[in-house]
Amino acid sequence: MDQHFLTPREYEIFILLIKNEGTKEIANKLSISEKTVRNHISNVIGKLGVTSRTQAIITLMKNGIINV
């Protein structure tokens, strides 16, 4: 699994999530809707086969896709 596992937007959103940004802050920062942010998060959760954004972050970090 490498960084290309995520779309550029998914990667960008998860980088902001690990910086403790909330859905609303991410949406404002990226000029997209909160629903779009949630959809991207859900897509990654589905790709990874996990059940939460926390599990997704942990999995992505363990696989070296995102770093703190």
mmCIF file of the N, C-alpha and C atoms, coordinates in Angstrom:
data_MODEL
# 
_entry.id   MODEL 
# 
loop_
_atom_site.group_PDB 
_atom_site.id 
_atom_site.type_symbol 
_atom_site.label_atom_id 
_atom_site.label_alt_id 
_atom_site.label_comp_id 
_atom_site.label_asym_id 
_atom_site.label_entity_id 
_atom_site.label_seq_id 
_atom_site.pdbx_PDB_ins_code 
_atom_site.Cartn_x 
_atom_site.Cartn_y 
_atom_site.Cartn_z 
_atom_site.occupancy 
_atom_site.B_iso_or_equiv 
_atom_site.pdbx_formal_charge 
_atom_site.auth_seq_id 
_atom_site.auth_comp_id 
_atom_site.auth_asym_id 
_atom_site.auth_atom_id 
_atom_site.pdbx_PDB_model_num 
ATOM 1   N N  . MET A 1 1  ? 0.850   -1.170 0.000  1.00 0.00 ? 1  MET A N  1 
ATOM 2   C CA . MET A 1 1  ? 0.000   0.000  0.000  1.00 0.00 ? 1  MET A CA 1 
ATOM 3   C C  . MET A 1 1  ? 0.902   1.242  0.000  1.00 0.00 ? 1  MET A C  1 
ATOM 4   N N  . ASP A 1 2  ? 0.667   2.165  -0.936 1.00 0.00 ? 2  ASP A N  1 
ATOM 5   C CA . ASP A 1 2  ? 1.454   3.388  -0.966 1.00 0.00 ? 2  ASP A CA 1 
ATOM 6   C C  . ASP A 1 2  ? 0.542   4.605  -0.990 1.00 0.00 ? 2  ASP A C  1 
ATOM 7   N N  . GLN A 1 3  ? 1.134   5.781  -1.024 1.00 0.00 ? 3  GLN A N  1 
ATOM 8   C CA . GLN A 1 3  ? 0.370   7.021  -0.985 1.00 0.00 ? 3  GLN A CA 1 
ATOM 9   C C  . GLN A 1 3  ? -0.656  7.090  -2.103 1.00 0.00 ? 3  GLN A C  1 
ATOM 10  N N  . HIS A 1 4  ? -0.380  6.437  -3.246 1.00 0.00 ? 4  HIS A N  1 
ATOM 11  C CA . HIS A 1 4  ? -1.292  6.486  -4.379 1.00 0.00 ? 4  HIS A CA 1 
ATOM 12  C C  . HIS A 1 4  ? -2.549  5.655  -4.131 1.00 0.00 ? 4  HIS A C  1 
ATOM 13  N N  . PHE A 1 5  ? -2.568  4.957  -2.998 1.00 0.00 ? 5  PHE A N  1 
ATOM 14  C CA . PHE A 1 5  ? -3.764  4.239  -2.560 1.00 0.00 ? 5  PHE A CA 1 
ATOM 15  C C  . PHE A 1 5  ? -4.896  5.240  -2.344 1.00 0.00 ? 5  PHE A C  1 
ATOM 16  N N  . LEU A 1 6  ? -4.539  6.452  -1.921 1.00 0.00 ? 6  LEU A N  1 
ATOM 17  C CA . LEU A 1 6  ? -5.514  7.519  -1.701 1.00 0.00 ? 6  LEU A CA 1 
ATOM 18  C C  . LEU A 1 6  ? -5.498  8.489  -2.877 1.00 0.00 ? 6  LEU A C  1 
ATOM 19  N N  . THR A 1 7  ? -6.649  9.091  -3.149 1.00 0.00 ? 7  THR A N  1 
ATOM 20  C CA . THR A 1 7  ? -6.670  10.182 -4.124 1.00 0.00 ? 7  THR A CA 1 
ATOM 21  C C  . THR A 1 7  ? -5.964  11.373 -3.474 1.00 0.00 ? 7  THR A C  1 
ATOM 22  N N  . PRO A 1 8  ? -5.518  12.328 -4.275 1.00 0.00 ? 8  PRO A N  1 
ATOM 23  C CA . PRO A 1 8  ? -4.887  13.512 -3.676 1.00 0.00 ? 8  PRO A CA 1 
ATOM 24  C C  . PRO A 1 8  ? -5.780  14.206 -2.642 1.00 0.00 ? 8  PRO A C  1 
ATOM 25  N N  . ARG A 1 9  ? -7.069  14.279 -2.906 1.00 0.00 ? 9  ARG A N  1 
ATOM 26  C CA . ARG A 1 9  ? -7.994  14.942 -1.969 1.00 0.00 ? 9  ARG A CA 1 
ATOM 27  C C  . ARG A 1 9  ? -8.151  14.120 -0.691 1.00 0.00 ? 9  ARG A C  1 
ATOM 28  N N  . GLU A 1 10 ? -8.264  12.809 -0.814 1.00 0.00 ? 10 GLU A N  1 
ATOM 29  C CA . GLU A 1 10 ? -8.356  11.952 0.382  1.00 0.00 ? 10 GLU A CA 1 
ATOM 30  C C  . GLU A 1 10 ? -7.114  12.117 1.239  1.00 0.00 ? 10 GLU A C  1 
ATOM 31  N N  . TYR A 1 11 ? -5.963  12.133 0.597  1.00 0.00 ? 11 TYR A N  1 
ATOM 32  C CA . TYR A 1 11 ? -4.701  12.308 1.312  1.00 0.00 ? 11 TYR A CA 1 
ATOM 33  C C  . TYR A 1 11 ? -4.702  13.648 2.056  1.00 0.00 ? 11 TYR A C  1 
ATOM 34  N N  . GLU A 1 12 ? -5.092  14.686 1.355  1.00 0.00 ? 12 GLU A N  1 
ATOM 35  C CA . GLU A 1 12 ? -5.129  16.032 1.937  1.00 0.00 ? 12 GLU A CA 1 
ATOM 36  C C  . GLU A 1 12 ? -6.055  16.079 3.160  1.00 0.00 ? 12 GLU A C  1 
ATOM 37  N N  . ILE A 1 13 ? -7.211  15.454 3.055  1.00 0.00 ? 13 ILE A N  1 
ATOM 38  C CA . ILE A 1 13 ? -8.170  15.439 4.162  1.00 0.00 ? 13 ILE A CA 1 
ATOM 39  C C  . ILE A 1 13 ? -7.614  14.673 5.350  1.00 0.00 ? 13 ILE A C  1 
ATOM 40  N N  . PHE A 1 14 ? -6.987  13.536 5.119  1.00 0.00 ? 14 PHE A N  1 
ATOM 41  C CA . PHE A 1 14 ? -6.455  12.760 6.242  1.00 0.00 ? 14 PHE A CA 1 
ATOM 42  C C  . PHE A 1 14 ? -5.249  13.437 6.886  1.00 0.00 ? 14 PHE A C  1 
ATOM 43  N N  . ILE A 1 15 ? -4.472  14.179 6.129  1.00 0.00 ? 15 ILE A N  1 
ATOM 44  C CA . ILE A 1 15 ? -3.389  14.966 6.728  1.00 0.00 ? 15 ILE A CA 1 
ATOM 45  C C  . ILE A 1 15 ? -3.989  15.999 7.679  1.00 0.00 ? 15 ILE A C  1 
ATOM 46  N N  . LEU A 1 16 ? -5.072  16.639 7.267  1.00 0.00 ? 16 LEU A N  1 
ATOM 47  C CA . LEU A 1 16 ? -5.724  17.627 8.128  1.00 0.00 ? 16 LEU A CA 1 
ATOM 48  C C  . LEU A 1 16 ? -6.372  16.959 9.339  1.00 0.00 ? 16 LEU A C  1 
ATOM 49  N N  . LEU A 1 17 ? -6.922  15.764 9.157  1.00 0.00 ? 17 LEU A N  1 
ATOM 50  C CA . LEU A 1 17 ? -7.510  15.044 10.291 1.00 0.00 ? 17 LEU A CA 1 
ATOM 51  C C  . LEU A 1 17 ? -6.463  14.728 11.356 1.00 0.00 ? 17 LEU A C  1 
ATOM 52  N N  . ILE A 1 18 ? -5.279  14.322 10.941 1.00 0.00 ? 18 ILE A N  1 
ATOM 53  C CA . ILE A 1 18 ? -4.261  13.990 11.942 1.00 0.00 ? 18 ILE A CA 1 
ATOM 54  C C  . ILE A 1 18 ? -3.709  15.252 12.605 1.00 0.00 ? 18 ILE A C  1 
ATOM 55  N N  . LYS A 1 19 ? -3.971  16.401 12.006 1.00 0.00 ? 19 LYS A N  1 
ATOM 56  C CA . LYS A 1 19 ? -3.606  17.678 12.632 1.00 0.00 ? 19 LYS A CA 1 
ATOM 57  C C  . LYS A 1 19 ? -4.743  18.186 13.513 1.00 0.00 ? 19 LYS A C  1 
ATOM 58  N N  . ASN A 1 20 ? -5.711  17.294 13.773 1.00 0.00 ? 20 ASN A N  1 
ATOM 59  C CA . ASN A 1 20 ? -6.834  17.568 14.667 1.00 0.00 ? 20 ASN A CA 1 
ATOM 60  C C  . ASN A 1 20 ? -7.829  18.594 14.127 1.00 0.00 ? 20 ASN A C  1 
ATOM 61  N N  . GLU A 1 21 ? -7.907  18.704 12.817 1.00 0.00 ? 21 GLU A N  1 
ATOM 62  C CA . GLU A 1 21 ? -8.914  19.570 12.197 1.00 0.00 ? 21 GLU A CA 1 
ATOM 63  C C  . GLU A 1 21 ? -10.239 18.814 12.153 1.00 0.00 ? 21 GLU A C  1 
ATOM 64  N N  . GLY A 1 22 ? -11.327 19.516 12.401 1.00 0.00 ? 22 GLY A N  1 
ATOM 65  C CA . GLY A 1 22 ? -12.651 18.911 12.325 1.00 0.00 ? 22 GLY A CA 1 
ATOM 66  C C  . GLY A 1 22 ? -13.193 18.977 10.912 1.00 0.00 ? 22 GLY A C  1 
ATOM 67  N N  . THR A 1 23 ? -14.305 18.298 10.696 1.00 0.00 ? 23 THR A N  1 
ATOM 68  C CA . THR A 1 23 ? -14.932 18.253 9.372  1.00 0.00 ? 23 THR A CA 1 
ATOM 69  C C  . THR A 1 23 ? -15.238 19.653 8.860  1.00 0.00 ? 23 THR A C  1 
ATOM 70  N N  . LYS A 1 24 ? -15.801 20.497 9.712  1.00 0.00 ? 24 LYS A N  1 
ATOM 71  C CA . LYS A 1 24 ? -16.167 21.856 9.307  1.00 0.00 ? 24 LYS A CA 1 
ATOM 72  C C  . LYS A 1 24 ? -14.921 22.664 8.938  1.00 0.00 ? 24 LYS A C  1 
ATOM 73  N N  . GLU A 1 25 ? -13.869 22.555 9.740  1.00 0.00 ? 25 GLU A N  1 
ATOM 74  C CA . GLU A 1 25 ? -12.634 23.297 9.462  1.00 0.00 ? 25 GLU A CA 1 
ATOM 75  C C  . GLU A 1 25 ? -11.990 22.830 8.154  1.00 0.00 ? 25 GLU A C  1 
ATOM 76  N N  . ILE A 1 26 ? -12.010 21.522 7.941  1.00 0.00 ? 26 ILE A N  1 
ATOM 77  C CA . ILE A 1 26 ? -11.450 20.977 6.701  1.00 0.00 ? 26 ILE A CA 1 
ATOM 78  C C  . ILE A 1 26 ? -12.240 21.485 5.501  1.00 0.00 ? 26 ILE A C  1 
ATOM 79  N N  . ALA A 1 27 ? -13.563 21.444 5.612  1.00 0.00 ? 27 ALA A N  1 
ATOM 80  C CA . ALA A 1 27 ? -14.420 21.917 4.519  1.00 0.00 ? 27 ALA A CA 1 
ATOM 81  C C  . ALA A 1 27 ? -14.123 23.382 4.202  1.00 0.00 ? 27 ALA A C  1 
ATOM 82  N N  . ASN A 1 28 ? -14.020 24.201 5.231  1.00 0.00 ? 28 ASN A N  1 
ATOM 83  C CA . ASN A 1 28 ? -13.729 25.624 5.018  1.00 0.00 ? 28 ASN A CA 1 
ATOM 84  C C  . ASN A 1 28 ? -12.352 25.816 4.400  1.00 0.00 ? 28 ASN A C  1 
ATOM 85  N N  . LYS A 1 29 ? -11.364 25.107 4.914  1.00 0.00 ? 29 LYS A N  1 
ATOM 86  C CA . LYS A 1 29 ? -9.987  25.242 4.436  1.00 0.00 ? 29 LYS A CA 1 
ATOM 87  C C  . LYS A 1 29 ? -9.860  24.837 2.972  1.00 0.00 ? 29 LYS A C  1 
ATOM 88  N N  . LEU A 1 30 ? -10.609 23.789 2.560  1.00 0.00 ? 30 LEU A N  1 
ATOM 89  C CA . LEU A 1 30 ? -10.506 23.267 1.195  1.00 0.00 ? 30 LEU A CA 1 
ATOM 90  C C  . LEU A 1 30 ? -11.590 23.807 0.259  1.00 0.00 ? 30 LEU A C  1 
ATOM 91  N N  . SER A 1 31 ? -12.451 24.665 0.795  1.00 0.00 ? 31 SER A N  1 
ATOM 92  C CA . SER A 1 31 ? -13.560 25.248 0.020  1.00 0.00 ? 31 SER A CA 1 
ATOM 93  C C  . SER A 1 31 ? -14.453 24.181 -0.603 1.00 0.00 ? 31 SER A C  1 
ATOM 94  N N  . ILE A 1 32 ? -14.788 23.175 0.218  1.00 0.00 ? 32 ILE A N  1 
ATOM 95  C CA . ILE A 1 32 ? -15.730 22.135 -0.190 1.00 0.00 ? 32 ILE A CA 1 
ATOM 96  C C  . ILE A 1 32 ? -16.767 21.989 0.920  1.00 0.00 ? 32 ILE A C  1 
ATOM 97  N N  . SER A 1 33 ? -17.837 21.253 0.652  1.00 0.00 ? 33 SER A N  1 
ATOM 98  C CA . SER A 1 33 ? -18.874 21.090 1.671  1.00 0.00 ? 33 SER A CA 1 
ATOM 99  C C  . SER A 1 33 ? -18.460 20.059 2.730  1.00 0.00 ? 33 SER A C  1 
ATOM 100 N N  . GLU A 1 34 ? -19.088 20.162 3.891  1.00 0.00 ? 34 GLU A N  1 
ATOM 101 C CA . GLU A 1 34 ? -18.830 19.182 4.943  1.00 0.00 ? 34 GLU A CA 1 
ATOM 102 C C  . GLU A 1 34 ? -19.226 17.788 4.472  1.00 0.00 ? 34 GLU A C  1 
ATOM 103 N N  . LYS A 1 35 ? -20.299 17.700 3.690  1.00 0.00 ? 35 LYS A N  1 
ATOM 104 C CA . LYS A 1 35 ? -20.734 16.398 3.171  1.00 0.00 ? 35 LYS A CA 1 
ATOM 105 C C  . LYS A 1 35 ? -19.654 15.790 2.273  1.00 0.00 ? 35 LYS A C  1 
ATOM 106 N N  . THR A 1 36 ? -19.015 16.600 1.466  1.00 0.00 ? 36 THR A N  1 
ATOM 107 C CA . THR A 1 36 ? -17.946 16.108 0.602  1.00 0.00 ? 36 THR A CA 1 
ATOM 108 C C  . THR A 1 36 ? -16.782 15.591 1.439  1.00 0.00 ? 36 THR A C  1 
ATOM 109 N N  . VAL A 1 37 ? -16.446 16.303 2.506  1.00 0.00 ? 37 VAL A N  1 
ATOM 110 C CA . VAL A 1 37 ? -15.382 15.843 3.404  1.00 0.00 ? 37 VAL A CA 1 
ATOM 111 C C  . VAL A 1 37 ? -15.769 14.488 3.986  1.00 0.00 ? 37 VAL A C  1 
ATOM 112 N N  . ARG A 1 38 ? -16.992 14.375 4.483  1.00 0.00 ? 38 ARG A N  1 
ATOM 113 C CA . ARG A 1 38 ? -17.446 13.103 5.063  1.00 0.00 ? 38 ARG A CA 1 
ATOM 114 C C  . ARG A 1 38 ? -17.447 11.988 4.022  1.00 0.00 ? 38 ARG A C  1 
ATOM 115 N N  . ASN A 1 39 ? -17.812 12.306 2.780  1.00 0.00 ? 39 ASN A N  1 
ATOM 116 C CA . ASN A 1 39 ? -17.802 11.297 1.711  1.00 0.00 ? 39 ASN A CA 1 
ATOM 117 C C  . ASN A 1 39 ? -16.381 10.788 1.454  1.00 0.00 ? 39 ASN A C  1 
ATOM 118 N N  . HIS A 1 40 ? -15.420 11.684 1.420  1.00 0.00 ? 40 HIS A N  1 
ATOM 119 C CA . HIS A 1 40 ? -14.025 11.273 1.212  1.00 0.00 ? 40 HIS A CA 1 
ATOM 120 C C  . HIS A 1 40 ? -13.558 10.381 2.365  1.00 0.00 ? 40 HIS A C  1 
ATOM 121 N N  . ILE A 1 41 ? -13.909 10.763 3.581  1.00 0.00 ? 41 ILE A N  1 
ATOM 122 C CA . ILE A 1 41 ? -13.527 9.962  4.746  1.00 0.00 ? 41 ILE A CA 1 
ATOM 123 C C  . ILE A 1 41 ? -14.171 8.582  4.656  1.00 0.00 ? 41 ILE A C  1 
ATOM 124 N N  . SER A 1 42 ? -15.453 8.542  4.302  1.00 0.00 ? 42 SER A N  1 
ATOM 125 C CA . SER A 1 42 ? -16.153 7.257  4.163  1.00 0.00 ? 42 SER A CA 1 
ATOM 126 C C  . SER A 1 42 ? -15.531 6.394  3.070  1.00 0.00 ? 42 SER A C  1 
ATOM 127 N N  . ASN A 1 43 ? -15.120 7.018  1.975  1.00 0.00 ? 43 ASN A N  1 
ATOM 128 C CA . ASN A 1 43 ? -14.483 6.261  0.894  1.00 0.00 ? 43 ASN A CA 1 
ATOM 129 C C  . ASN A 1 43 ? -13.203 5.590  1.377  1.00 0.00 ? 43 ASN A C  1 
ATOM 130 N N  . VAL A 1 44 ? -12.402 6.311  2.146  1.00 0.00 ? 44 VAL A N  1 
ATOM 131 C CA . VAL A 1 44 ? -11.145 5.750  2.653  1.00 0.00 ? 44 VAL A CA 1 
ATOM 132 C C  . VAL A 1 44 ? -11.442 4.636  3.653  1.00 0.00 ? 44 VAL A C  1 
ATOM 133 N N  . ILE A 1 45 ? -12.411 4.855  4.526  1.00 0.00 ? 45 ILE A N  1 
ATOM 134 C CA . ILE A 1 45 ? -12.802 3.823  5.497  1.00 0.00 ? 45 ILE A CA 1 
ATOM 135 C C  . ILE A 1 45 ? -13.197 2.550  4.748  1.00 0.00 ? 45 ILE A C  1 
ATOM 136 N N  . GLY A 1 46 ? -13.959 2.713  3.669  1.00 0.00 ? 46 GLY A N  1 
ATOM 137 C CA . GLY A 1 46 ? -14.359 1.562  2.860  1.00 0.00 ? 46 GLY A CA 1 
ATOM 138 C C  . GLY A 1 46 ? -13.191 0.881  2.176  1.00 0.00 ? 46 GLY A C  1 
ATOM 139 N N  . LYS A 1 47 ? -12.270 1.666  1.613  1.00 0.00 ? 47 LYS A N  1 
ATOM 140 C CA . LYS A 1 47 ? -11.090 1.101  0.953  1.00 0.00 ? 47 LYS A CA 1 
ATOM 141 C C  . LYS A 1 47 ? -10.258 0.269  1.921  1.00 0.00 ? 47 LYS A C  1 
ATOM 142 N N  . LEU A 1 48 ? -10.181 0.741  3.171  1.00 0.00 ? 48 LEU A N  1 
ATOM 143 C CA . LEU A 1 48 ? -9.347  0.070  4.170  1.00 0.00 ? 48 LEU A CA 1 
ATOM 144 C C  . LEU A 1 48 ? -10.069 -1.073 4.878  1.00 0.00 ? 48 LEU A C  1 
ATOM 145 N N  . GLY A 1 49 ? -11.393 -1.098 4.773  1.00 0.00 ? 49 GLY A N  1 
ATOM 146 C CA . GLY A 1 49 ? -12.169 -2.133 5.448  1.00 0.00 ? 49 GLY A CA 1 
ATOM 147 C C  . GLY A 1 49 ? -12.191 -1.961 6.962  1.00 0.00 ? 49 GLY A C  1 
ATOM 148 N N  . VAL A 1 50 ? -12.150 -0.703 7.408  1.00 0.00 ? 50 VAL A N  1 
ATOM 149 C CA . VAL A 1 50 ? -12.223 -0.414 8.843  1.00 0.00 ? 50 VAL A CA 1 
ATOM 150 C C  . VAL A 1 50 ? -13.571 0.226  9.145  1.00 0.00 ? 50 VAL A C  1 
ATOM 151 N N  . THR A 1 51 ? -13.806 0.537  10.422 1.00 0.00 ? 51 THR A N  1 
ATOM 152 C CA . THR A 1 51 ? -15.135 1.036  10.784 1.00 0.00 ? 51 THR A CA 1 
ATOM 153 C C  . THR A 1 51 ? -15.164 2.470  11.293 1.00 0.00 ? 51 THR A C  1 
ATOM 154 N N  . SER A 1 52 ? -14.005 3.112  11.402 1.00 0.00 ? 52 SER A N  1 
ATOM 155 C CA . SER A 1 52 ? -14.003 4.488  11.899 1.00 0.00 ? 52 SER A CA 1 
ATOM 156 C C  . SER A 1 52 ? -12.852 5.280  11.300 1.00 0.00 ? 52 SER A C  1 
ATOM 157 N N  . ARG A 1 53 ? -12.957 6.594  11.418 1.00 0.00 ? 53 ARG A N  1 
ATOM 158 C CA . ARG A 1 53 ? -11.869 7.436  10.909 1.00 0.00 ? 53 ARG A CA 1 
ATOM 159 C C  . ARG A 1 53 ? -10.612 7.253  11.739 1.00 0.00 ? 53 ARG A C  1 
ATOM 160 N N  . THR A 1 54 ? -10.779 6.967  13.032 1.00 0.00 ? 54 THR A N  1 
ATOM 161 C CA . THR A 1 54 ? -9.613  6.717  13.885 1.00 0.00 ? 54 THR A CA 1 
ATOM 162 C C  . THR A 1 54 ? -8.872  5.469  13.417 1.00 0.00 ? 54 THR A C  1 
ATOM 163 N N  . GLN A 1 55 ? -9.621  4.401  13.143 1.00 0.00 ? 55 GLN A N  1 
ATOM 164 C CA . GLN A 1 55 ? -8.990  3.180  12.638 1.00 0.00 ? 55 GLN A CA 1 
ATOM 165 C C  . GLN A 1 55 ? -8.328  3.435  11.286 1.00 0.00 ? 55 GLN A C  1 
ATOM 166 N N  . ALA A 1 56 ? -8.962  4.251  10.466 1.00 0.00 ? 56 ALA A N  1 
ATOM 167 C CA . ALA A 1 56 ? -8.387  4.574  9.155  1.00 0.00 ? 56 ALA A CA 1 
ATOM 168 C C  . ALA A 1 56 ? -7.057  5.304  9.337  1.00 0.00 ? 56 ALA A C  1 
ATOM 169 N N  . ILE A 1 57 ? -7.025  6.286  10.236 1.00 0.00 ? 57 ILE A N  1 
ATOM 170 C CA . ILE A 1 57 ? -5.789  7.035  10.482 1.00 0.00 ? 57 ILE A CA 1 
ATOM 171 C C  . ILE A 1 57 ? -4.689  6.094  10.965 1.00 0.00 ? 57 ILE A C  1 
ATOM 172 N N  . ILE A 1 58 ? -5.022  5.232  11.913 1.00 0.00 ? 58 ILE A N  1 
ATOM 173 C CA . ILE A 1 58 ? -4.029  4.291  12.456 1.00 0.00 ? 58 ILE A CA 1 
ATOM 174 C C  . ILE A 1 58 ? -3.501  3.388  11.348 1.00 0.00 ? 58 ILE A C  1 
ATOM 175 N N  . THR A 1 59 ? -4.390  2.851  10.530 1.00 0.00 ? 59 THR A N  1 
ATOM 176 C CA . THR A 1 59 ? -3.995  1.959  9.437  1.00 0.00 ? 59 THR A CA 1 
ATOM 177 C C  . THR A 1 59 ? -3.112  2.690  8.428  1.00 0.00 ? 59 THR A C  1 
ATOM 178 N N  . LEU A 1 60 ? -3.495  3.898  8.071  1.00 0.00 ? 60 LEU A N  1 
ATOM 179 C CA . LEU A 1 60 ? -2.702  4.673  7.120  1.00 0.00 ? 60 LEU A CA 1 
ATOM 180 C C  . LEU A 1 60 ? -1.320  4.995  7.680  1.00 0.00 ? 60 LEU A C  1 
ATOM 181 N N  . MET A 1 61 ? -1.252  5.281  8.963  1.00 0.00 ? 61 MET A N  1 
ATOM 182 C CA . MET A 1 61 ? 0.034   5.583  9.592  1.00 0.00 ? 61 MET A CA 1 
ATOM 183 C C  . MET A 1 61 ? 0.899   4.320  9.683  1.00 0.00 ? 61 MET A C  1 
ATOM 184 N N  . LYS A 1 62 ? 0.303   3.200  10.074 1.00 0.00 ? 62 LYS A N  1 
ATOM 185 C CA . LYS A 1 62 ? 1.054   1.946  10.180 1.00 0.00 ? 62 LYS A CA 1 
ATOM 186 C C  . LYS A 1 62 ? 1.642   1.534  8.840  1.00 0.00 ? 62 LYS A C  1 
ATOM 187 N N  . ASN A 1 63 ? 0.931   1.862  7.768  1.00 0.00 ? 63 ASN A N  1 
ATOM 188 C CA . ASN A 1 63 ? 1.388   1.495  6.424  1.00 0.00 ? 63 ASN A CA 1 
ATOM 189 C C  . ASN A 1 63 ? 2.248   2.593  5.785  1.00 0.00 ? 63 ASN A C  1 
ATOM 190 N N  . GLY A 1 64 ? 2.569   3.607  6.542  1.00 0.00 ? 64 GLY A N  1 
ATOM 191 C CA . GLY A 1 64 ? 3.455   4.658  6.048  1.00 0.00 ? 64 GLY A CA 1 
ATOM 192 C C  . GLY A 1 64 ? 2.873   5.554  4.987  1.00 0.00 ? 64 GLY A C  1 
ATOM 193 N N  . ILE A 1 65 ? 1.560   5.577  4.867  1.00 0.00 ? 65 ILE A N  1 
ATOM 194 C CA . ILE A 1 65 ? 0.911   6.403  3.840  1.00 0.00 ? 65 ILE A CA 1 
ATOM 195 C C  . ILE A 1 65 ? 0.814   7.847  4.309  1.00 0.00 ? 65 ILE A C  1 
ATOM 196 N N  . ILE A 1 66 ? 0.532   8.045  5.588  1.00 0.00 ? 66 ILE A N  1 
ATOM 197 C CA . ILE A 1 66 ? 0.539   9.385  6.166  1.00 0.00 ? 66 ILE A CA 1 
ATOM 198 C C  . ILE A 1 66 ? 1.415   9.377  7.407  1.00 0.00 ? 66 ILE A C  1 
ATOM 199 N N  . ASN A 1 67 ? 1.993   10.522 7.683  1.00 0.00 ? 67 ASN A N  1 
ATOM 200 C CA . ASN A 1 67 ? 2.864   10.667 8.857  1.00 0.00 ? 67 ASN A CA 1 
ATOM 201 C C  . ASN A 1 67 ? 2.466   11.900 9.632  1.00 0.00 ? 67 ASN A C  1 
ATOM 202 N N  . VAL A 1 68 ? 2.735   11.861 10.926 1.00 0.00 ? 68 VAL A N  1 
ATOM 203 C CA . VAL A 1 68 ? 2.410   13.014 11.783 1.00 0.00 ? 68 VAL A CA 1 
ATOM 204 C C  . VAL A 1 68 ? 3.457   14.079 11.593 1.00 0.00 ? 68 VAL A C  1 
# 
